[in-house]
Amino acid sequence: MILDRLGVSIGARHNALEDAVATGEVFLKLVKLLEDMGIVTVRQALEAAEKTYFARVKY
């Protein structure tokens, strides 16, 4: 689970406030990971995403 991988804990699941706080924490951690990779704009993030395995998978 992404929460575990990023070290984000959540109190009560399916509680709007707890879910929103956890989502915010995940977002901030992902932004830091992108920044560490030199990705600082949305355009750079989109271009990097297009190069991933999941961008090539046909759903």
JOFEN-V354253 format. One record per pair of residues at least 24 apart in sequence whose ideal C-beta (glycine too) atoms are under 8 Angstrom apart, sorted by sequence separation. I is the first residue (numbers start at 1). J is the second residue. D is the distance in whole Angstrom. If there is no record, write none. Layout:
I;J;D
I;J;D
This chain:
2;26;6
6;30;8
